[in-house]
Amino acid sequence: MPCVSKGPVTLFSLISLGLLSIVLQNLTLQKWPFTSSNTTVQESFVCAHPSYTSRIVSYDPLIIHLENFITPAEREYLINRGRPLLQRSLVANRDGGPPIERPARTSSTAFIPYNDTTAYCIQQRAAEFQGFLSVRKIEMLQVVQYKQHQEYRAHYDWGVASAHKRERESTIYGILKGDCEHCGTQFPEISVDWSGEDERWCDFVECEETEMLTFKAVAGSAVFWKNLHDDEEGDRRTLHAGLPVRNGTKVGLNIWTVV
């Protein structure tokens, strides 16, 4: 049946409806996102992708560094877009329940809505990089802000599958802003002796660190890694940490691909 108004629409009722809309929107954004099946961006939308450079860091597990994967304009936009949406970071509940707060993760996060064209273009870029995957396999982008003393201790991105959420096959972690030192992403189960490698690697990794692979927080760069073995079991070598920020600020971008 059509909705019939039984009285005049007052200014108070309009304000109430507006406030209700804002509350509902915020509640929606607080939910843990799944995949981009709800995107309202037309798939015919044409994105302008930057020229970026990919370099293999490790074949097994597969880890690839992506230089200039996110443009300066995209970085500035996502930082500003995410700022009013930032909330205390949550972690996936391994029991299949809603995400929860943990002392191991002290950053702030913001999910960029699916109808955002800048986010859509980065999702599309990530999908194409992995072999022209459907953009619907890319989760909602997550902006992550680390202020002084904030960190995300060693953890896995896999192991999050539940009745309502699919497993994360791969991760691309990009840097939107990094004006801090020794605050990058570290893989404690992977070691690389950089002494025998090209010194240009030292622009992107901590070359003096030989017992653990540590990427610097270089704005515009990103790191791709495969979370799962071929049998879809989690790869324990992908244990990684967002190192604590001692000074300055770090803003990252999580781009997760589901199976």
Residue pairs with C-beta under 8 A, 6 or more apart in sequence:
29 85
29 110
29 111
29 113
30 87
32 90
32 92
32 98
32 99
32 165
33 111
33 139
33 140
33 142
34 139
34 164
34 165
34 166
34 258
35 136
35 137
35 138
35 139
35 166
35 258
36 114
36 123
36 135
36 136
36 137
36 138
36 139
36 140
37 136
38 114
39 114
39 115
39 120
39 135
39 136
40 114
40 115
41 114
41 115
41 116
41 117
41 120
43 135
45 117
45 120
45 121
47 117
47 120
47 121
47 124
47 125
48 121
49 121
49 124
49 125
49 128
50 68
50 69
50 70
50 71
51 68
52 66
52 67
52 68
52 69
53 66
53 67
53 68
54 64
54 65
54 66
54 67
54 129
54 224
55 64
55 65
55 67
56 62
56 63
56 64
57 63
57 64
57 65
57 192
57 205
57 213
57 223
58 190
58 192
58 213
61 190
61 225
61 226
61 235
61 237
61 238
62 224
62 225
62 226
63 187
63 190
63 213
63 223
63 224
63 225
63 226
64 223
64 224
64 225
65 204
65 205
65 215
65 221
65 222
65 223
65 224
66 129
66 172
66 174
66 221
66 222
66 223
66 224
67 204
67 220
67 221
68 220
68 221
69 125
69 172
69 174
69 220
69 221
69 222
70 78
70 122
70 174
70 175
70 176
70 220
70 222
70 253
71 220
72 219
72 220
74 118
74 121
74 122
75 176
75 177
75 219
75 220
77 118
78 112
78 118
78 119
78 141
78 143
78 176
78 253
79 143
79 176
79 177
79 251
81 110
81 112
81 116
81 118
81 143
82 110
82 112
82 143
82 145
83 110
85 110
85 111
85 112
85 143
86 108
86 109
86 110
86 143
86 145
87 108
87 109
87 110
88 101
88 108
88 109
89 101
89 105
89 106
89 107
89 108
89 109
89 144
89 152
90 99
90 100
90 101
90 102
90 105
90 109
91 99
91 100
91 101
91 102
91 104
91 105
91 155
92 99
92 159
92 160
92 165
93 99
93 100
94 159
94 160
96 162
96 163
96 164
104 152
104 153
104 155
105 151
105 152
105 153
105 155
106 149
106 150
106 151
106 152
107 144
107 145
107 146
107 147
107 150
107 151
107 152
107 242
108 144
108 145
108 147
108 150
109 142
109 143
109 144
109 145
110 142
110 143
110 145
111 140
111 141
111 142
111 143
112 118
112 119
112 140
112 141
112 142
112 143
113 119
113 140
114 120
114 140
119 140
119 141
120 135
122 141
122 253
122 255
123 135
123 138
123 141
123 255
124 135
126 138
126 172
126 255
126 257
127 133
127 134
127 135
127 137
127 138
127 257
129 172
129 224
130 170
130 224
130 257
133 257
137 169
137 257
137 258
138 255
138 256
138 257
138 258
139 168
139 255
139 256
139 257
139 258
141 253
141 254
141 255
142 253
142 254
142 256
143 176
143 251
143 252
143 253
144 152
144 242
144 251
144 252
144 253
144 254
145 249
145 250
145 251
146 152
146 180
146 183
146 242
146 244
146 245
146 249
146 250
146 251
146 252
147 245
147 249
148 245
148 246
148 247
148 248
148 249
149 244
149 245
149 246
150 244
150 245
151 241
151 242
151 243
151 244
151 245
152 241
152 242
153 241
154 186
154 188
154 239
154 240
154 241
155 239
155 240
155 241
156 227
156 234
156 236
156 238
156 239
156 240
157 168
157 171
157 227
157 238
157 240
157 256
158 167
158 168
158 227
158 228
158 234
158 235
158 238
159 167
159 234
160 167
160 168
161 167
166 258
166 259
167 227
167 228
167 232
167 258
167 259
168 227
168 228
168 256
168 257
168 258
168 259
169 226
169 227
169 228
169 232
169 257
169 258
169 259
170 224
170 225
170 226
170 227
170 228
170 256
170 257
171 224
171 225
171 227
171 238
171 254
171 255
171 256
171 257
172 222
172 223
172 224
172 254
172 255
172 256
172 257
173 185
173 222
173 223
173 252
173 253
173 254
173 255
174 220
174 221
174 222
174 223
174 252
174 253
174 255
175 217
175 218
175 219
175 220
175 221
175 222
175 250
175 251
175 252
175 253
176 219
176 251
176 252
176 253
177 219
177 249
177 250
177 251
178 184
178 216
178 217
178 218
178 219
178 248
178 250
178 251
179 248
179 249
179 250
180 217
180 245
180 246
180 247
180 248
180 249
180 250
181 246
181 247
181 248
182 206
182 243
182 246
183 217
183 243
183 244
183 245
183 246
183 248
183 250
184 206
184 214
184 215
184 216
184 217
184 243
185 214
185 215
185 217
185 223
185 240
185 241
185 242
185 243
186 209
186 212
186 213
186 214
186 215
186 240
186 241
186 243
187 212
187 213
187 214
187 237
187 238
187 239
187 240
188 212
188 239
188 240
188 241
189 236
189 237
189 238
189 239
190 212
190 213
190 237
191 210
191 211
191 212
191 213
192 205
192 210
192 213
193 210
194 201
194 202
194 205
194 207
194 208
194 210
195 207
195 210
197 207
199 207
201 207
203 216
203 218
204 215
204 216
204 218
204 221
205 213
205 214
205 215
205 216
206 214
206 215
206 216
214 243
215 221
215 223
217 250
217 252
222 253
222 255
225 238
225 240
226 235
226 238
227 234
227 235
227 238
228 234
228 235
228 259
229 235
232 259
242 250
242 252
